[in-house]
Amino acid sequence: MNSIEDDLKVFHRYFLRTQVKNMEIKGWFHRFIYIPVGERVKILDELLRPYSGEKP
Protein backbone atom coordinates (compact mmCIF):
# COMPACT_ATOMS: atom_id res chain seq x y z
CA MET A 1 0.00 0.00 0.00
CA ASN A 2 2.92 2.32 0.67
CA SER A 3 3.99 2.04 -2.96
CA ILE A 4 0.66 3.45 -4.14
CA GLU A 5 0.99 6.40 -1.77
CA ASP A 6 4.51 7.08 -3.07
CA ASP A 7 3.31 6.86 -6.68
CA LEU A 8 0.47 9.29 -5.99
CA LYS A 9 2.89 11.77 -4.41
CA VAL A 10 5.14 11.58 -7.48
CA PHE A 11 2.19 12.15 -9.82
CA HIS A 12 0.93 15.02 -7.67
CA ARG A 13 4.32 16.77 -7.84
CA TYR A 14 4.46 16.16 -11.60
CA PHE A 15 0.97 17.58 -12.13
CA LEU A 16 1.78 20.66 -10.05
CA ARG A 17 5.02 21.22 -11.97
CA THR A 18 3.31 20.91 -15.36
CA GLN A 19 0.44 23.12 -14.22
CA VAL A 20 2.87 25.90 -13.33
CA LYS A 21 4.69 25.53 -16.66
CA ASN A 22 1.42 25.60 -18.61
CA MET A 23 -0.46 28.19 -16.57
CA GLU A 24 -1.69 30.01 -19.65
CA ILE A 25 -4.77 28.10 -20.77
CA LYS A 26 -5.33 28.59 -24.48
CA GLY A 27 -8.73 28.48 -26.11
CA TRP A 28 -12.12 27.33 -24.92
CA PHE A 29 -11.51 23.66 -25.75
CA HIS A 30 -8.42 23.46 -23.55
CA ARG A 31 -10.33 25.13 -20.70
CA PHE A 32 -13.18 22.68 -21.28
CA ILE A 33 -11.00 19.55 -20.98
CA TYR A 34 -8.75 20.88 -18.19
CA ILE A 35 -8.88 18.78 -15.01
CA PRO A 36 -7.59 20.39 -11.78
CA VAL A 37 -4.59 18.76 -10.08
CA GLY A 38 -6.57 17.58 -7.04
CA GLU A 39 -9.15 15.90 -9.26
CA ARG A 40 -6.42 14.18 -11.33
CA VAL A 41 -4.82 12.76 -8.19
CA LYS A 42 -8.22 11.58 -6.93
CA ILE A 43 -8.91 9.79 -10.23
CA LEU A 44 -5.48 8.13 -10.15
CA ASP A 45 -6.01 7.07 -6.54
CA GLU A 46 -9.30 5.41 -7.47
CA LEU A 47 -7.70 3.64 -10.43
CA LEU A 48 -4.63 2.42 -8.53
CA ARG A 49 -6.47 1.01 -5.52
CA PRO A 50 -8.14 -2.38 -5.76
CA TYR A 51 -11.93 -2.51 -5.85
CA SER A 52 -13.17 -2.62 -2.28
CA GLY A 53 -16.73 -3.70 -3.07
CA GLU A 54 -18.13 -0.88 -0.96
CA LYS A 55 -20.14 2.05 -2.20
CA PRO A 56 -18.67 5.44 -1.29
mmCIF file of the N, C-alpha and C atoms, coordinates in Angstrom:
data_MODEL
# 
_entry.id   MODEL 
# 
loop_
_atom_site.group_PDB 
_atom_site.id 
_atom_site.type_symbol 
_atom_site.label_atom_id 
_atom_site.label_alt_id 
_atom_site.label_comp_id 
_atom_site.label_asym_id 
_atom_site.label_entity_id 
_atom_site.label_seq_id 
_atom_site.pdbx_PDB_ins_code 
_atom_site.Cartn_x 
_atom_site.Cartn_y 
_atom_site.Cartn_z 
_atom_site.occupancy 
_atom_site.B_iso_or_equiv 
_atom_site.pdbx_formal_charge 
_atom_site.auth_seq_id 
_atom_site.auth_comp_id 
_atom_site.auth_asym_id 
_atom_site.auth_atom_id 
_atom_site.pdbx_PDB_model_num 
ATOM 1   N N  . MET A 1 1  ? 0.828   -1.191 0.000   1.00 0.00 ? 1  MET A N  1 
ATOM 2   C CA . MET A 1 1  ? 0.000   0.000  0.000   1.00 0.00 ? 1  MET A CA 1 
ATOM 3   C C  . MET A 1 1  ? 0.873   1.255  0.000   1.00 0.00 ? 1  MET A C  1 
ATOM 4   N N  . ASN A 1 2  ? 2.022   1.177  0.608   1.00 0.00 ? 2  ASN A N  1 
ATOM 5   C CA . ASN A 1 2  ? 2.925   2.319  0.670   1.00 0.00 ? 2  ASN A CA 1 
ATOM 6   C C  . ASN A 1 2  ? 3.389   2.723  -0.726  1.00 0.00 ? 2  ASN A C  1 
ATOM 7   N N  . SER A 1 3  ? 3.551   1.758  -1.598  1.00 0.00 ? 3  SER A N  1 
ATOM 8   C CA . SER A 1 3  ? 3.986   2.035  -2.956  1.00 0.00 ? 3  SER A CA 1 
ATOM 9   C C  . SER A 1 3  ? 2.968   2.910  -3.694  1.00 0.00 ? 3  SER A C  1 
ATOM 10  N N  . ILE A 1 4  ? 1.698   2.648  -3.496  1.00 0.00 ? 4  ILE A N  1 
ATOM 11  C CA . ILE A 1 4  ? 0.658   3.446  -4.138  1.00 0.00 ? 4  ILE A CA 1 
ATOM 12  C C  . ILE A 1 4  ? 0.717   4.886  -3.639  1.00 0.00 ? 4  ILE A C  1 
ATOM 13  N N  . GLU A 1 5  ? 0.890   5.052  -2.340  1.00 0.00 ? 5  GLU A N  1 
ATOM 14  C CA . GLU A 1 5  ? 0.989   6.402  -1.773  1.00 0.00 ? 5  GLU A CA 1 
ATOM 15  C C  . GLU A 1 5  ? 2.186   7.146  -2.361  1.00 0.00 ? 5  GLU A C  1 
ATOM 16  N N  . ASP A 1 6  ? 3.314   6.458  -2.489  1.00 0.00 ? 6  ASP A N  1 
ATOM 17  C CA . ASP A 1 6  ? 4.506   7.078  -3.071  1.00 0.00 ? 6  ASP A CA 1 
ATOM 18  C C  . ASP A 1 6  ? 4.262   7.464  -4.527  1.00 0.00 ? 6  ASP A C  1 
ATOM 19  N N  . ASP A 1 7  ? 3.621   6.573  -5.282  1.00 0.00 ? 7  ASP A N  1 
ATOM 20  C CA . ASP A 1 7  ? 3.311   6.861  -6.682  1.00 0.00 ? 7  ASP A CA 1 
ATOM 21  C C  . ASP A 1 7  ? 2.394   8.074  -6.807  1.00 0.00 ? 7  ASP A C  1 
ATOM 22  N N  . LEU A 1 8  ? 1.391   8.151  -5.944  1.00 0.00 ? 8  LEU A N  1 
ATOM 23  C CA . LEU A 1 8  ? 0.468   9.287  -5.986  1.00 0.00 ? 8  LEU A CA 1 
ATOM 24  C C  . LEU A 1 8  ? 1.183   10.599 -5.672  1.00 0.00 ? 8  LEU A C  1 
ATOM 25  N N  . LYS A 1 9  ? 2.129   10.563 -4.743  1.00 0.00 ? 9  LYS A N  1 
ATOM 26  C CA . LYS A 1 9  ? 2.889   11.772 -4.413  1.00 0.00 ? 9  LYS A CA 1 
ATOM 27  C C  . LYS A 1 9  ? 3.735   12.221 -5.602  1.00 0.00 ? 9  LYS A C  1 
ATOM 28  N N  . VAL A 1 10 ? 4.334   11.259 -6.299  1.00 0.00 ? 10 VAL A N  1 
ATOM 29  C CA . VAL A 1 10 ? 5.145   11.582 -7.476  1.00 0.00 ? 10 VAL A CA 1 
ATOM 30  C C  . VAL A 1 10 ? 4.266   12.205 -8.560  1.00 0.00 ? 10 VAL A C  1 
ATOM 31  N N  . PHE A 1 11 ? 3.106   11.599 -8.823  1.00 0.00 ? 11 PHE A N  1 
ATOM 32  C CA . PHE A 1 11 ? 2.192   12.150 -9.821  1.00 0.00 ? 11 PHE A CA 1 
ATOM 33  C C  . PHE A 1 11 ? 1.704   13.539 -9.418  1.00 0.00 ? 11 PHE A C  1 
ATOM 34  N N  . HIS A 1 12 ? 1.408   13.720 -8.143  1.00 0.00 ? 12 HIS A N  1 
ATOM 35  C CA . HIS A 1 12 ? 0.933   15.021 -7.669  1.00 0.00 ? 12 HIS A CA 1 
ATOM 36  C C  . HIS A 1 12 ? 1.985   16.098 -7.909  1.00 0.00 ? 12 HIS A C  1 
ATOM 37  N N  . ARG A 1 13 ? 3.244   15.807 -7.589  1.00 0.00 ? 13 ARG A N  1 
ATOM 38  C CA . ARG A 1 13 ? 4.323   16.770 -7.840  1.00 0.00 ? 13 ARG A CA 1 
ATOM 39  C C  . ARG A 1 13 ? 4.467   17.049 -9.339  1.00 0.00 ? 13 ARG A C  1 
ATOM 40  N N  . TYR A 1 14 ? 4.361   15.993 -10.156 1.00 0.00 ? 14 TYR A N  1 
ATOM 41  C CA . TYR A 1 14 ? 4.459   16.160 -11.605 1.00 0.00 ? 14 TYR A CA 1 
ATOM 42  C C  . TYR A 1 14 ? 3.331   17.047 -12.127 1.00 0.00 ? 14 TYR A C  1 
ATOM 43  N N  . PHE A 1 15 ? 2.110   16.782 -11.678 1.00 0.00 ? 15 PHE A N  1 
ATOM 44  C CA . PHE A 1 15 ? 0.971   17.578 -12.126 1.00 0.00 ? 15 PHE A CA 1 
ATOM 45  C C  . PHE A 1 15 ? 1.119   19.038 -11.717 1.00 0.00 ? 15 PHE A C  1 
ATOM 46  N N  . LEU A 1 16 ? 1.573   19.278 -10.495 1.00 0.00 ? 16 LEU A N  1 
ATOM 47  C CA . LEU A 1 16 ? 1.775   20.660 -10.045 1.00 0.00 ? 16 LEU A CA 1 
ATOM 48  C C  . LEU A 1 16 ? 2.844   21.359 -10.881 1.00 0.00 ? 16 LEU A C  1 
ATOM 49  N N  . ARG A 1 17 ? 3.928   20.644 -11.176 1.00 0.00 ? 17 ARG A N  1 
ATOM 50  C CA . ARG A 1 17 ? 5.015   21.224 -11.969 1.00 0.00 ? 17 ARG A CA 1 
ATOM 51  C C  . ARG A 1 17 ? 4.536   21.550 -13.387 1.00 0.00 ? 17 ARG A C  1 
ATOM 52  N N  . THR A 1 18 ? 3.790   20.650 -14.004 1.00 0.00 ? 18 THR A N  1 
ATOM 53  C CA . THR A 1 18 ? 3.311   20.909 -15.362 1.00 0.00 ? 18 THR A CA 1 
ATOM 54  C C  . THR A 1 18 ? 2.234   21.978 -15.369 1.00 0.00 ? 18 THR A C  1 
ATOM 55  N N  . GLN A 1 19 ? 1.458   22.081 -14.301 1.00 0.00 ? 19 GLN A N  1 
ATOM 56  C CA . GLN A 1 19 ? 0.435   23.119 -14.225 1.00 0.00 ? 19 GLN A CA 1 
ATOM 57  C C  . GLN A 1 19 ? 1.085   24.498 -14.174 1.00 0.00 ? 19 GLN A C  1 
ATOM 58  N N  . VAL A 1 20 ? 2.169   24.616 -13.426 1.00 0.00 ? 20 VAL A N  1 
ATOM 59  C CA . VAL A 1 20 ? 2.874   25.897 -13.332 1.00 0.00 ? 20 VAL A CA 1 
ATOM 60  C C  . VAL A 1 20 ? 3.495   26.250 -14.679 1.00 0.00 ? 20 VAL A C  1 
ATOM 61  N N  . LYS A 1 21 ? 4.069   25.269 -15.365 1.00 0.00 ? 21 LYS A N  1 
ATOM 62  C CA . LYS A 1 21 ? 4.691   25.527 -16.658 1.00 0.00 ? 21 LYS A CA 1 
ATOM 63  C C  . LYS A 1 21 ? 3.658   25.923 -17.706 1.00 0.00 ? 21 LYS A C  1 
ATOM 64  N N  . ASN A 1 22 ? 2.459   25.362 -17.614 1.00 0.00 ? 22 ASN A N  1 
ATOM 65  C CA . ASN A 1 22 ? 1.420   25.605 -18.615 1.00 0.00 ? 22 ASN A CA 1 
ATOM 66  C C  . ASN A 1 22 ? 0.263   26.407 -18.030 1.00 0.00 ? 22 ASN A C  1 
ATOM 67  N N  . MET A 1 23 ? 0.583   27.433 -17.265 1.00 0.00 ? 23 MET A N  1 
ATOM 68  C CA . MET A 1 23 ? -0.457  28.188 -16.571 1.00 0.00 ? 23 MET A CA 1 
ATOM 69  C C  . MET A 1 23 ? -1.392  28.898 -17.546 1.00 0.00 ? 23 MET A C  1 
ATOM 70  N N  . GLU A 1 24 ? -0.858  29.307 -18.678 1.00 0.00 ? 24 GLU A N  1 
ATOM 71  C CA . GLU A 1 24 ? -1.687  30.011 -19.650 1.00 0.00 ? 24 GLU A CA 1 
ATOM 72  C C  . GLU A 1 24 ? -2.553  28.999 -20.396 1.00 0.00 ? 24 GLU A C  1 
ATOM 73  N N  . ILE A 1 25 ? -3.840  29.019 -20.112 1.00 0.00 ? 25 ILE A N  1 
ATOM 74  C CA . ILE A 1 25 ? -4.767  28.095 -20.770 1.00 0.00 ? 25 ILE A CA 1 
ATOM 75  C C  . ILE A 1 25 ? -5.237  28.754 -22.066 1.00 0.00 ? 25 ILE A C  1 
ATOM 76  N N  . LYS A 1 26 ? -5.048  28.028 -23.168 1.00 0.00 ? 26 LYS A N  1 
ATOM 77  C CA . LYS A 1 26 ? -5.334  28.592 -24.480 1.00 0.00 ? 26 LYS A CA 1 
ATOM 78  C C  . LYS A 1 26 ? -6.629  28.019 -25.040 1.00 0.00 ? 26 LYS A C  1 
ATOM 79  N N  . GLY A 1 27 ? -7.527  28.899 -25.416 1.00 0.00 ? 27 GLY A N  1 
ATOM 80  C CA . GLY A 1 27 ? -8.733  28.483 -26.114 1.00 0.00 ? 27 GLY A CA 1 
ATOM 81  C C  . GLY A 1 27 ? -9.787  27.855 -25.222 1.00 0.00 ? 27 GLY A C  1 
ATOM 82  N N  . TRP A 1 28 ? -11.003 27.863 -25.701 1.00 0.00 ? 28 TRP A N  1 
ATOM 83  C CA . TRP A 1 28 ? -12.121 27.334 -24.919 1.00 0.00 ? 28 TRP A CA 1 
ATOM 84  C C  . TRP A 1 28 ? -12.044 25.824 -24.777 1.00 0.00 ? 28 TRP A C  1 
ATOM 85  N N  . PHE A 1 29 ? -11.545 25.118 -25.815 1.00 0.00 ? 29 PHE A N  1 
ATOM 86  C CA . PHE A 1 29 ? -11.505 23.657 -25.747 1.00 0.00 ? 29 PHE A CA 1 
ATOM 87  C C  . PHE A 1 29 ? -10.544 23.189 -24.668 1.00 0.00 ? 29 PHE A C  1 
ATOM 88  N N  . HIS A 1 30 ? -9.389  23.824 -24.577 1.00 0.00 ? 30 HIS A N  1 
ATOM 89  C CA . HIS A 1 30 ? -8.416  23.457 -23.547 1.00 0.00 ? 30 HIS A CA 1 
ATOM 90  C C  . HIS A 1 30 ? -8.992  23.717 -22.161 1.00 0.00 ? 30 HIS A C  1 
ATOM 91  N N  . ARG A 1 31 ? -9.682  24.843 -21.980 1.00 0.00 ? 31 ARG A N  1 
ATOM 92  C CA . ARG A 1 31 ? -10.330 25.135 -20.697 1.00 0.00 ? 31 ARG A CA 1 
ATOM 93  C C  . ARG A 1 31 ? -11.418 24.113 -20.398 1.00 0.00 ? 31 ARG A C  1 
ATOM 94  N N  . PHE A 1 32 ? -12.103 23.650 -21.439 1.00 0.00 ? 32 PHE A N  1 
ATOM 95  C CA . PHE A 1 32 ? -13.180 22.682 -21.276 1.00 0.00 ? 32 PHE A CA 1 
ATOM 96  C C  . PHE A 1 32 ? -12.656 21.330 -20.795 1.00 0.00 ? 32 PHE A C  1 
ATOM 97  N N  . ILE A 1 33 ? -11.518 20.877 -21.334 1.00 0.00 ? 33 ILE A N  1 
ATOM 98  C CA . ILE A 1 33 ? -10.999 19.553 -20.975 1.00 0.00 ? 33 ILE A CA 1 
ATOM 99  C C  . ILE A 1 33 ? -10.029 19.581 -19.801 1.00 0.00 ? 33 ILE A C  1 
ATOM 100 N N  . TYR A 1 34 ? -9.698  20.771 -19.301 1.00 0.00 ? 34 TYR A N  1 
ATOM 101 C CA . TYR A 1 34 ? -8.746  20.879 -18.193 1.00 0.00 ? 34 TYR A CA 1 
ATOM 102 C C  . TYR A 1 34 ? -9.310  20.239 -16.926 1.00 0.00 ? 34 TYR A C  1 
ATOM 103 N N  . ILE A 1 35 ? -8.496  19.417 -16.268 1.00 0.00 ? 35 ILE A N  1 
ATOM 104 C CA . ILE A 1 35 ? -8.878  18.784 -15.006 1.00 0.00 ? 35 ILE A CA 1 
ATOM 105 C C  . ILE A 1 35 ? -7.925  19.304 -13.932 1.00 0.00 ? 35 ILE A C  1 
ATOM 106 N N  . PRO A 1 36 ? -8.451  19.884 -12.845 1.00 0.00 ? 36 PRO A N  1 
ATOM 107 C CA . PRO A 1 36 ? -7.589  20.391 -11.778 1.00 0.00 ? 36 PRO A CA 1 
ATOM 108 C C  . PRO A 1 36 ? -6.705  19.293 -11.173 1.00 0.00 ? 36 PRO A C  1 
ATOM 109 N N  . VAL A 1 37 ? -5.571  19.697 -10.618 1.00 0.00 ? 37 VAL A N  1 
ATOM 110 C CA . VAL A 1 37 ? -4.590  18.757 -10.076 1.00 0.00 ? 37 VAL A CA 1 
ATOM 111 C C  . VAL A 1 37 ? -5.205  17.843 -9.021  1.00 0.00 ? 37 VAL A C  1 
ATOM 112 N N  . GLY A 1 38 ? -5.953  18.393 -8.091  1.00 0.00 ? 38 GLY A N  1 
ATOM 113 C CA . GLY A 1 38 ? -6.566  17.581 -7.042  1.00 0.00 ? 38 GLY A CA 1 
ATOM 114 C C  . GLY A 1 38 ? -7.483  16.513 -7.597  1.00 0.00 ? 38 GLY A C  1 
ATOM 115 N N  . GLU A 1 39 ? -8.229  16.863 -8.632  1.00 0.00 ? 39 GLU A N  1 
ATOM 116 C CA . GLU A 1 39 ? -9.145  15.901 -9.257  1.00 0.00 ? 39 GLU A CA 1 
ATOM 117 C C  . GLU A 1 39 ? -8.364  14.808 -9.984  1.00 0.00 ? 39 GLU A C  1 
ATOM 118 N N  . ARG A 1 40 ? -7.252  15.188 -10.649 1.00 0.00 ? 40 ARG A N  1 
ATOM 119 C CA . ARG A 1 40 ? -6.422  14.185 -11.333 1.00 0.00 ? 40 ARG A CA 1 
ATOM 120 C C  . ARG A 1 40 ? -5.865  13.168 -10.345 1.00 0.00 ? 40 ARG A C  1 
ATOM 121 N N  . VAL A 1 41 ? -5.382  13.653 -9.202  1.00 0.00 ? 41 VAL A N  1 
ATOM 122 C CA . VAL A 1 41 ? -4.818  12.758 -8.189  1.00 0.00 ? 41 VAL A CA 1 
ATOM 123 C C  . VAL A 1 41 ? -5.911  11.853 -7.629  1.00 0.00 ? 41 VAL A C  1 
ATOM 124 N N  . LYS A 1 42 ? -7.105  12.384 -7.434  1.00 0.00 ? 42 LYS A N  1 
ATOM 125 C CA . LYS A 1 42 ? -8.224  11.583 -6.929  1.00 0.00 ? 42 LYS A CA 1 
ATOM 126 C C  . LYS A 1 42 ? -8.580  10.469 -7.916  1.00 0.00 ? 42 LYS A C  1 
ATOM 127 N N  . ILE A 1 43 ? -8.614  10.790 -9.198  1.00 0.00 ? 43 ILE A N  1 
ATOM 128 C CA . ILE A 1 43 ? -8.908  9.788  -10.229 1.00 0.00 ? 43 ILE A CA 1 
ATOM 129 C C  . ILE A 1 43 ? -7.836  8.708  -10.232 1.00 0.00 ? 43 ILE A C  1 
ATOM 130 N N  . LEU A 1 44 ? -6.563  9.113  -10.183 1.00 0.00 ? 44 LEU A N  1 
ATOM 131 C CA . LEU A 1 44 ? -5.477  8.127  -10.151 1.00 0.00 ? 44 LEU A CA 1 
ATOM 132 C C  . LEU A 1 44 ? -5.556  7.247  -8.913  1.00 0.00 ? 44 LEU A C  1 
ATOM 133 N N  . ASP A 1 45 ? -5.883  7.833  -7.785  1.00 0.00 ? 45 ASP A N  1 
ATOM 134 C CA . ASP A 1 45 ? -6.014  7.073  -6.543  1.00 0.00 ? 45 ASP A CA 1 
ATOM 135 C C  . ASP A 1 45 ? -7.084  6.004  -6.693  1.00 0.00 ? 45 ASP A C  1 
ATOM 136 N N  . GLU A 1 46 ? -8.222  6.371  -7.273  1.00 0.00 ? 46 GLU A N  1 
ATOM 137 C CA . GLU A 1 46 ? -9.304  5.412  -7.467  1.00 0.00 ? 46 GLU A CA 1 
ATOM 138 C C  . GLU A 1 46 ? -8.908  4.308  -8.440  1.00 0.00 ? 46 GLU A C  1 
ATOM 139 N N  . LEU A 1 47 ? -8.119  4.645  -9.452  1.00 0.00 ? 47 LEU A N  1 
ATOM 140 C CA . LEU A 1 47 ? -7.699  3.642  -10.430 1.00 0.00 ? 47 LEU A CA 1 
ATOM 141 C C  . LEU A 1 47 ? -6.615  2.709  -9.890  1.00 0.00 ? 47 LEU A C  1 
ATOM 142 N N  . LEU A 1 48 ? -5.743  3.225  -9.029  1.00 0.00 ? 48 LEU A N  1 
ATOM 143 C CA . LEU A 1 48 ? -4.635  2.417  -8.527  1.00 0.00 ? 48 LEU A CA 1 
ATOM 144 C C  . LEU A 1 48 ? -5.035  1.483  -7.391  1.00 0.00 ? 48 LEU A C  1 
ATOM 145 N N  . ARG A 1 49 ? -6.061  1.839  -6.662  1.00 0.00 ? 49 ARG A N  1 
ATOM 146 C CA . ARG A 1 49 ? -6.468  1.014  -5.520  1.00 0.00 ? 49 ARG A CA 1 
ATOM 147 C C  . ARG A 1 49 ? -7.386  -0.109 -5.988  1.00 0.00 ? 49 ARG A C  1 
ATOM 148 N N  . PRO A 1 50 ? -7.258  -1.270 -5.381  1.00 0.00 ? 50 PRO A N  1 
ATOM 149 C CA . PRO A 1 50 ? -8.137  -2.381 -5.759  1.00 0.00 ? 50 PRO A CA 1 
ATOM 150 C C  . PRO A 1 50 ? -9.588  -2.086 -5.383  1.00 0.00 ? 50 PRO A C  1 
ATOM 151 N N  . TYR A 1 51 ? -10.494 -2.694 -6.103  1.00 0.00 ? 51 TYR A N  1 
ATOM 152 C CA . TYR A 1 51 ? -11.927 -2.514 -5.850  1.00 0.00 ? 51 TYR A CA 1 
ATOM 153 C C  . TYR A 1 51 ? -12.263 -3.058 -4.475  1.00 0.00 ? 51 TYR A C  1 
ATOM 154 N N  . SER A 1 52 ? -12.877 -2.218 -3.658  1.00 0.00 ? 52 SER A N  1 
ATOM 155 C CA . SER A 1 52 ? -13.170 -2.624 -2.283  1.00 0.00 ? 52 SER A CA 1 
ATOM 156 C C  . SER A 1 52 ? -14.530 -3.283 -2.152  1.00 0.00 ? 52 SER A C  1 
ATOM 157 N N  . GLY A 1 53 ? -15.403 -3.102 -3.140  1.00 0.00 ? 53 GLY A N  1 
ATOM 158 C CA . GLY A 1 53 ? -16.728 -3.698 -3.066  1.00 0.00 ? 53 GLY A CA 1 
ATOM 159 C C  . GLY A 1 53 ? -17.708 -2.874 -2.266  1.00 0.00 ? 53 GLY A C  1 
ATOM 160 N N  . GLU A 1 54 ? -17.261 -1.744 -1.747  1.00 0.00 ? 54 GLU A N  1 
ATOM 161 C CA . GLU A 1 54 ? -18.126 -0.878 -0.956  1.00 0.00 ? 54 GLU A CA 1 
ATOM 162 C C  . GLU A 1 54 ? -18.509 0.337  -1.777  1.00 0.00 ? 54 GLU A C  1 
ATOM 163 N N  . LYS A 1 55 ? -19.713 0.817  -1.549  1.00 0.00 ? 55 LYS A N  1 
ATOM 164 C CA . LYS A 1 55 ? -20.137 2.047  -2.200  1.00 0.00 ? 55 LYS A CA 1 
ATOM 165 C C  . LYS A 1 55 ? -19.658 3.225  -1.365  1.00 0.00 ? 55 LYS A C  1 
ATOM 166 N N  . PRO A 1 56 ? -19.176 4.279  -2.037  1.00 0.00 ? 56 PRO A N  1 
ATOM 167 C CA . PRO A 1 56 ? -18.673 5.445  -1.291  1.00 0.00 ? 56 PRO A CA 1 
ATOM 168 C C  . PRO A 1 56 ? -19.766 6.191  -0.560  1.00 0.00 ? 56 PRO A C  1 
# 
